[in-house]
Amino acid sequence: MTSPISSNWFYYTTMASLAKAMPAVTATDSSASAPAGQEEDVSSLFSMLLNSMLQGFDAPGAAPAVAQETQAFAPLMNAPVPVNLQQAAGKETPAGSTDKADLNFKPVQFMKLENTLDGKLSGSAVHFINAGKKYDIDPNLLSAIAIHETGNGSSRAANEKNNVAGMMGKNGLRSYGSVEESIFDMARNLRQNYLDQGKTTVAEIGAKYAPVGAANDPTGLNNHWTTGVSRQLNNLV
């Protein structure tokens, strides 16, 4: 913003230039179309307006409009900006782990999902999407759980029993006729026993799906379930 002195100089220079140019303009206009005697009226009117503007600009106590507007917006310009301390410290919280997330069905990037799935899960993107539609669950959540549970299709449970979700039965791990059957059973279980029961975050689901300290988890793999599923989910979004 220019200082008052430079602003006044610019103003007076501009107005003086207009004053010098006015006679030529009025002369041209009068010679072309103005009636006789109107030239003096136009010049006089312009002079009156010029003098009035100069007097108003120099009037004591008159505050420039720009200064008033700047003062009015000063509180907004000086307002403190909120800072996310976690971001400032370089820390990240996995999305979907504890935040209330929308885990209902939503469109997914088919080719990205298809190219991510490997091993026994290869070619199963369409099954995750169809199961998600049927039970109103995000296909990426179903995929993330299966990827984590099977090491992306490499586990013995997936290869020998077609069990891609770690689903348990009376005699241990359940066996399925196909990977597709296992995916649909996982989706049914999540809808009926988790989402419909108010468990709407990965952490809440994990506390029941893979409880820490469970008798069937002697190596403590359940300790990493929430973090692992959240990581896979973030990679698919």
Short mmCIF file of the C-alpha atoms (twelve columns), coordinates in Angstrom:
data_MODEL
# 
_entry.id   MODEL 
# 
loop_
_atom_site.group_PDB 
_atom_site.id 
_atom_site.type_symbol 
_atom_site.label_atom_id 
_atom_site.label_alt_id 
_atom_site.label_comp_id 
_atom_site.label_asym_id 
_atom_site.label_seq_id 
_atom_site.Cartn_x 
_atom_site.Cartn_y 
_atom_site.Cartn_z 
_atom_site.pdbx_PDB_model_num 
ATOM 1   C CA . MET A 1   0.000   0.000   0.000   1 
ATOM 2   C CA . THR A 2   1.350   3.466   -0.952  1 
ATOM 3   C CA . SER A 3   1.998   6.137   1.689   1 
ATOM 4   C CA . PRO A 4   -0.326  9.218   2.021   1 
ATOM 5   C CA . ILE A 5   2.290   11.409  0.305   1 
ATOM 6   C CA . SER A 6   2.700   9.177   -2.727  1 
ATOM 7   C CA . SER A 7   -1.072  8.670   -2.941  1 
ATOM 8   C CA . ASN A 8   -1.702  12.433  -2.929  1 
ATOM 9   C CA . TRP A 9   0.964   12.999  -5.557  1 
ATOM 10  C CA . PHE A 10  -0.584  10.359  -7.816  1 
ATOM 11  C CA . TYR A 11  -4.038  11.844  -7.302  1 
ATOM 12  C CA . TYR A 12  -3.028  15.448  -8.057  1 
ATOM 13  C CA . THR A 13  -0.980  14.410  -11.092 1 
ATOM 14  C CA . THR A 14  -3.916  12.473  -12.512 1 
ATOM 15  C CA . MET A 15  -6.394  15.269  -11.917 1 
ATOM 16  C CA . ALA A 16  -4.036  17.882  -13.394 1 
ATOM 17  C CA . SER A 17  -3.629  15.750  -16.524 1 
ATOM 18  C CA . LEU A 18  -7.401  15.480  -16.856 1 
ATOM 19  C CA . ALA A 19  -7.763  19.230  -16.398 1 
ATOM 20  C CA . LYS A 20  -5.257  19.906  -19.193 1 
ATOM 21  C CA . ALA A 21  -6.923  17.435  -21.497 1 
ATOM 22  C CA . MET A 22  -10.456 18.675  -20.874 1 
ATOM 23  C CA . PRO A 23  -10.300 21.820  -23.080 1 
ATOM 24  C CA . ALA A 24  -9.177  19.750  -26.063 1 
ATOM 25  C CA . VAL A 25  -11.925 17.208  -25.487 1 
ATOM 26  C CA . THR A 26  -14.636 19.833  -25.101 1 
ATOM 27  C CA . ALA A 27  -13.358 21.672  -28.149 1 
ATOM 28  C CA . THR A 28  -13.567 18.540  -30.246 1 
ATOM 29  C CA . ASP A 29  -17.031 17.661  -28.921 1 
ATOM 30  C CA . SER A 30  -18.320 21.198  -29.414 1 
ATOM 31  C CA . SER A 31  -17.056 21.420  -32.986 1 
ATOM 32  C CA . ALA A 32  -18.720 18.114  -33.794 1 
ATOM 33  C CA . SER A 33  -22.113 18.240  -32.152 1 
ATOM 34  C CA . ALA A 34  -22.382 20.569  -29.123 1 
ATOM 35  C CA . PRO A 35  -24.722 23.552  -29.462 1 
ATOM 36  C CA . ALA A 36  -23.279 27.062  -29.214 1 
ATOM 37  C CA . GLY A 37  -22.644 28.153  -25.618 1 
ATOM 38  C CA . GLN A 38  -22.590 24.629  -24.200 1 
ATOM 39  C CA . GLU A 39  -18.767 24.440  -24.324 1 
ATOM 40  C CA . GLU A 40  -18.418 26.991  -21.565 1 
ATOM 41  C CA . ASP A 41  -21.031 25.163  -19.460 1 
ATOM 42  C CA . VAL A 42  -19.168 21.847  -19.775 1 
ATOM 43  C CA . SER A 43  -15.822 23.438  -18.903 1 
ATOM 44  C CA . SER A 44  -17.333 25.240  -15.933 1 
ATOM 45  C CA . LEU A 45  -19.013 22.059  -14.696 1 
ATOM 46  C CA . PHE A 46  -15.772 20.119  -14.959 1 
ATOM 47  C CA . SER A 47  -13.880 22.834  -13.077 1 
ATOM 48  C CA . MET A 48  -16.468 22.833  -10.295 1 
ATOM 49  C CA . LEU A 49  -16.279 19.062  -9.954  1 
ATOM 50  C CA . LEU A 50  -12.476 19.129  -9.941  1 
ATOM 51  C CA . ASN A 51  -12.325 21.808  -7.241  1 
ATOM 52  C CA . SER A 52  -14.901 20.001  -5.140  1 
ATOM 53  C CA . MET A 53  -12.996 16.732  -5.321  1 
ATOM 54  C CA . LEU A 54  -9.691  18.417  -4.440  1 
ATOM 55  C CA . GLN A 55  -11.234 20.191  -1.482  1 
ATOM 56  C CA . GLY A 56  -12.887 16.998  -0.246  1 
ATOM 57  C CA . PHE A 57  -9.616  15.097  -0.538  1 
ATOM 58  C CA . ASP A 58  -7.718  17.697  1.530   1 
ATOM 59  C CA . ALA A 59  -10.487 18.275  4.072   1 
ATOM 60  C CA . PRO A 60  -9.136  17.929  7.655   1 
ATOM 61  C CA . GLY A 61  -10.268 14.764  9.393   1 
ATOM 62  C CA . ALA A 62  -11.481 13.073  6.196   1 
ATOM 63  C CA . ALA A 63  -10.365 9.438   6.288   1 
ATOM 64  C CA . PRO A 64  -9.585  7.788   2.943   1 
ATOM 65  C CA . ALA A 65  -11.976 4.947   2.103   1 
ATOM 66  C CA . VAL A 66  -9.094  2.553   1.644   1 
ATOM 67  C CA . ALA A 67  -7.805  3.228   5.140   1 
ATOM 68  C CA . GLN A 68  -11.284 2.714   6.606   1 
ATOM 69  C CA . GLU A 69  -11.691 -0.608  4.791   1 
ATOM 70  C CA . THR A 70  -8.227  -1.735  5.915   1 
ATOM 71  C CA . GLN A 71  -9.092  -0.948  9.538   1 
ATOM 72  C CA . ALA A 72  -12.396 -2.798  9.208   1 
ATOM 73  C CA . PHE A 73  -10.660 -5.964  7.981   1 
ATOM 74  C CA . ALA A 74  -7.724  -5.721  10.391  1 
ATOM 75  C CA . PRO A 75  -9.230  -8.175  12.929  1 
ATOM 76  C CA . LEU A 76  -9.652  -10.793 10.180  1 
ATOM 77  C CA . MET A 77  -6.177  -10.241 8.780   1 
ATOM 78  C CA . ASN A 78  -4.606  -10.599 12.217  1 
ATOM 79  C CA . ALA A 79  -6.704  -13.594 13.309  1 
ATOM 80  C CA . PRO A 80  -4.608  -16.590 14.448  1 
ATOM 81  C CA . VAL A 81  -4.471  -19.598 12.108  1 
ATOM 82  C CA . PRO A 82  -5.207  -22.994 13.746  1 
ATOM 83  C CA . VAL A 83  -2.305  -25.421 13.624  1 
ATOM 84  C CA . ASN A 84  -2.624  -29.192 13.567  1 
ATOM 85  C CA . LEU A 85  0.027   -30.228 16.080  1 
ATOM 86  C CA . GLN A 86  0.145   -33.805 14.793  1 
ATOM 87  C CA . GLN A 87  0.815   -32.629 11.244  1 
ATOM 88  C CA . ALA A 88  3.363   -30.078 12.465  1 
ATOM 89  C CA . ALA A 89  5.218   -32.826 14.301  1 
ATOM 90  C CA . GLY A 90  5.138   -35.053 11.216  1 
ATOM 91  C CA . LYS A 91  2.875   -37.659 12.809  1 
ATOM 92  C CA . GLU A 92  0.133   -39.405 10.875  1 
ATOM 93  C CA . THR A 93  -2.914  -41.277 12.118  1 
ATOM 94  C CA . PRO A 94  -4.145  -44.084 9.834   1 
ATOM 95  C CA . ALA A 95  -7.460  -43.028 8.304   1 
ATOM 96  C CA . GLY A 96  -10.386 -45.242 9.217   1 
ATOM 97  C CA . SER A 97  -8.784  -46.791 12.324  1 
ATOM 98  C CA . THR A 98  -10.533 -44.746 15.024  1 
ATOM 99  C CA . ASP A 99  -12.390 -42.044 13.072  1 
ATOM 100 C CA . LYS A 100 -16.074 -42.649 12.438  1 
ATOM 101 C CA . ALA A 101 -15.957 -43.641 8.805   1 
ATOM 102 C CA . ASP A 102 -18.566 -44.429 6.190   1 
ATOM 103 C CA . LEU A 103 -17.991 -48.138 5.692   1 
ATOM 104 C CA . ASN A 104 -21.138 -48.633 3.617   1 
ATOM 105 C CA . PHE A 105 -20.957 -49.527 -0.056  1 
ATOM 106 C CA . LYS A 106 -19.325 -47.027 -2.386  1 
ATOM 107 C CA . PRO A 107 -17.828 -47.230 -5.885  1 
ATOM 108 C CA . VAL A 108 -14.183 -48.321 -6.027  1 
ATOM 109 C CA . GLN A 109 -11.373 -48.162 -8.572  1 
ATOM 110 C CA . PHE A 110 -11.799 -51.580 -10.145 1 
ATOM 111 C CA . MET A 111 -8.468  -51.774 -11.979 1 
ATOM 112 C CA . LYS A 112 -6.533  -50.523 -8.956  1 
ATOM 113 C CA . LEU A 113 -8.175  -53.177 -6.773  1 
ATOM 114 C CA . GLU A 114 -7.710  -55.902 -9.383  1 
ATOM 115 C CA . ASN A 115 -4.020  -55.062 -9.805  1 
ATOM 116 C CA . THR A 116 -3.474  -54.991 -6.033  1 
ATOM 117 C CA . LEU A 117 -4.897  -58.445 -5.354  1 
ATOM 118 C CA . ASP A 118 -2.394  -61.276 -5.674  1 
ATOM 119 C CA . GLY A 119 -2.016  -65.005 -5.094  1 
ATOM 120 C CA . LYS A 120 -5.274  -66.747 -4.223  1 
ATOM 121 C CA . LEU A 121 -7.039  -63.353 -4.307  1 
ATOM 122 C CA . SER A 122 -6.168  -62.687 -7.956  1 
ATOM 123 C CA . GLY A 123 -9.240  -62.049 -10.098 1 
ATOM 124 C CA . SER A 124 -11.478 -61.575 -7.038  1 
ATOM 125 C CA . ALA A 125 -12.138 -57.824 -7.358  1 
ATOM 126 C CA . VAL A 126 -15.568 -58.496 -8.870  1 
ATOM 127 C CA . HIS A 127 -16.476 -60.741 -5.917  1 
ATOM 128 C CA . PHE A 128 -15.516 -58.072 -3.369  1 
ATOM 129 C CA . ILE A 129 -17.634 -55.531 -5.258  1 
ATOM 130 C CA . ASN A 130 -20.660 -57.827 -5.587  1 
ATOM 131 C CA . ALA A 131 -20.487 -58.846 -1.927  1 
ATOM 132 C CA . GLY A 132 -20.193 -55.194 -0.972  1 
ATOM 133 C CA . LYS A 133 -23.304 -54.345 -2.960  1 
ATOM 134 C CA . LYS A 134 -25.322 -57.197 -1.463  1 
ATOM 135 C CA . TYR A 135 -24.485 -56.373 2.152   1 
ATOM 136 C CA . ASP A 136 -23.929 -52.604 1.755   1 
ATOM 137 C CA . ILE A 137 -20.261 -52.662 2.743   1 
ATOM 138 C CA . ASP A 138 -17.311 -50.817 1.227   1 
ATOM 139 C CA . PRO A 139 -15.578 -53.335 -1.102  1 
ATOM 140 C CA . ASN A 140 -12.237 -51.797 -0.145  1 
ATOM 141 C CA . LEU A 141 -12.846 -52.724 3.502   1 
ATOM 142 C CA . LEU A 142 -13.585 -56.332 2.534   1 
ATOM 143 C CA . SER A 143 -10.481 -56.402 0.356   1 
ATOM 144 C CA . ALA A 144 -8.289  -54.826 3.044   1 
ATOM 145 C CA . ILE A 145 -9.332  -57.464 5.584   1 
ATOM 146 C CA . ALA A 146 -8.699  -60.293 3.126   1 
ATOM 147 C CA . ILE A 147 -5.302  -58.907 2.099   1 
ATOM 148 C CA . HIS A 148 -4.248  -58.579 5.742   1 
ATOM 149 C CA . GLU A 149 -5.610  -61.976 6.805   1 
ATOM 150 C CA . THR A 150 -3.988  -63.904 3.946   1 
ATOM 151 C CA . GLY A 151 -0.804  -61.936 3.263   1 
ATOM 152 C CA . ASN A 152 -2.439  -60.921 -0.015  1 
ATOM 153 C CA . GLY A 153 -3.477  -64.436 -1.002  1 
ATOM 154 C CA . SER A 154 -0.420  -66.313 0.166   1 
ATOM 155 C CA . SER A 155 -1.605  -67.981 3.413   1 
ATOM 156 C CA . ARG A 156 -2.232  -71.710 3.859   1 
ATOM 157 C CA . ALA A 157 -5.821  -70.981 4.910   1 
ATOM 158 C CA . ALA A 158 -6.444  -69.240 1.587   1 
ATOM 159 C CA . ASN A 159 -4.698  -71.842 -0.559  1 
ATOM 160 C CA . GLU A 160 -5.921  -74.991 1.211   1 
ATOM 161 C CA . LYS A 161 -9.355  -73.948 2.515   1 
ATOM 162 C CA . ASN A 162 -10.283 -70.952 0.305   1 
ATOM 163 C CA . ASN A 163 -10.640 -69.072 3.605   1 
ATOM 164 C CA . VAL A 164 -9.594  -65.471 2.908   1 
ATOM 165 C CA . ALA A 165 -11.041 -63.801 6.020   1 
ATOM 166 C CA . GLY A 166 -9.850  -65.920 8.926   1 
ATOM 167 C CA . MET A 167 -13.414 -67.067 9.588   1 
ATOM 168 C CA . MET A 168 -13.595 -69.679 12.330  1 
ATOM 169 C CA . GLY A 169 -15.950 -72.641 12.732  1 
ATOM 170 C CA . LYS A 170 -16.547 -75.284 15.404  1 
ATOM 171 C CA . ASN A 171 -13.472 -77.212 14.323  1 
ATOM 172 C CA . GLY A 172 -11.173 -74.275 13.643  1 
ATOM 173 C CA . LEU A 173 -10.768 -72.482 10.338  1 
ATOM 174 C CA . ARG A 174 -13.717 -72.918 8.027   1 
ATOM 175 C CA . SER A 175 -13.336 -74.471 4.606   1 
ATOM 176 C CA . TYR A 176 -15.113 -73.009 1.571   1 
ATOM 177 C CA . GLY A 177 -15.842 -74.337 -1.878  1 
ATOM 178 C CA . SER A 178 -14.415 -71.167 -3.447  1 
ATOM 179 C CA . VAL A 179 -12.833 -67.825 -2.634  1 
ATOM 180 C CA . GLU A 180 -16.052 -66.152 -3.749  1 
ATOM 181 C CA . GLU A 181 -18.032 -68.087 -1.134  1 
ATOM 182 C CA . SER A 182 -15.562 -67.032 1.552   1 
ATOM 183 C CA . ILE A 183 -15.812 -63.358 0.549   1 
ATOM 184 C CA . PHE A 184 -19.615 -63.374 0.707   1 
ATOM 185 C CA . ASP A 185 -19.572 -65.110 4.104   1 
ATOM 186 C CA . MET A 186 -17.168 -62.454 5.427   1 
ATOM 187 C CA . ALA A 187 -19.451 -59.675 4.144   1 
ATOM 188 C CA . ARG A 188 -22.517 -61.273 5.738   1 
ATOM 189 C CA . ASN A 189 -20.705 -61.614 9.062   1 
ATOM 190 C CA . LEU A 190 -19.480 -58.018 9.045   1 
ATOM 191 C CA . ARG A 191 -22.915 -56.622 8.244   1 
ATOM 192 C CA . GLN A 192 -24.902 -58.677 10.762  1 
ATOM 193 C CA . ASN A 193 -22.478 -58.879 13.666  1 
ATOM 194 C CA . TYR A 194 -20.498 -55.656 13.378  1 
ATOM 195 C CA . LEU A 195 -21.891 -52.769 11.346  1 
ATOM 196 C CA . ASP A 196 -25.497 -53.419 12.362  1 
ATOM 197 C CA . GLN A 197 -24.301 -53.556 15.973  1 
ATOM 198 C CA . GLY A 198 -22.853 -50.041 15.806  1 
ATOM 199 C CA . LYS A 199 -19.221 -50.999 15.201  1 
ATOM 200 C CA . THR A 200 -18.376 -48.483 12.486  1 
ATOM 201 C CA . THR A 201 -14.598 -48.091 12.668  1 
ATOM 202 C CA . VAL A 202 -11.762 -50.463 11.859  1 
ATOM 203 C CA . ALA A 203 -10.644 -50.323 15.493  1 
ATOM 204 C CA . GLU A 204 -14.107 -51.219 16.806  1 
ATOM 205 C CA . ILE A 205 -14.406 -54.069 14.324  1 
ATOM 206 C CA . GLY A 206 -10.912 -55.320 15.154  1 
ATOM 207 C CA . ALA A 207 -11.598 -55.417 18.909  1 
ATOM 208 C CA . LYS A 208 -14.161 -58.164 18.256  1 
ATOM 209 C CA . TYR A 209 -12.954 -59.648 14.960  1 
ATOM 210 C CA . ALA A 210 -9.375  -60.178 16.168  1 
ATOM 211 C CA . PRO A 211 -9.331  -59.558 19.948  1 
ATOM 212 C CA . VAL A 212 -5.926  -59.070 21.523  1 
ATOM 213 C CA . GLY A 213 -5.012  -61.974 23.779  1 
ATOM 214 C CA . ALA A 214 -7.420  -64.445 22.214  1 
ATOM 215 C CA . ALA A 215 -6.769  -68.135 22.898  1 
ATOM 216 C CA . ASN A 216 -6.514  -68.902 19.179  1 
ATOM 217 C CA . ASP A 217 -3.814  -66.241 18.704  1 
ATOM 218 C CA . PRO A 218 -0.784  -67.587 20.600  1 
ATOM 219 C CA . THR A 219 1.703   -65.517 18.544  1 
ATOM 220 C CA . GLY A 220 -0.057  -62.215 19.129  1 
ATOM 221 C CA . LEU A 221 -0.871  -61.435 15.510  1 
ATOM 222 C CA . ASN A 222 -4.109  -59.774 16.582  1 
ATOM 223 C CA . ASN A 223 -2.063  -56.932 18.066  1 
ATOM 224 C CA . HIS A 224 -1.426  -55.722 14.526  1 
ATOM 225 C CA . TRP A 225 -4.877  -56.314 13.035  1 
ATOM 226 C CA . THR A 226 -6.261  -52.760 13.269  1 
ATOM 227 C CA . THR A 227 -3.035  -51.167 12.025  1 
ATOM 228 C CA . GLY A 228 -2.603  -53.682 9.219   1 
ATOM 229 C CA . VAL A 229 -6.178  -53.468 7.922   1 
ATOM 230 C CA . SER A 230 -6.126  -49.655 8.134   1 
ATOM 231 C CA . ARG A 231 -2.909  -49.551 6.115   1 
ATOM 232 C CA . GLN A 232 -4.341  -51.778 3.397   1 
ATOM 233 C CA . LEU A 233 -7.539  -49.731 3.324   1 
ATOM 234 C CA . ASN A 234 -5.570  -46.508 2.892   1 
ATOM 235 C CA . ASN A 235 -3.609  -48.061 0.026   1 
ATOM 236 C CA . LEU A 236 -6.813  -48.934 -1.823  1 
ATOM 237 C CA . VAL A 237 -8.581  -45.579 -1.439  1 
# 
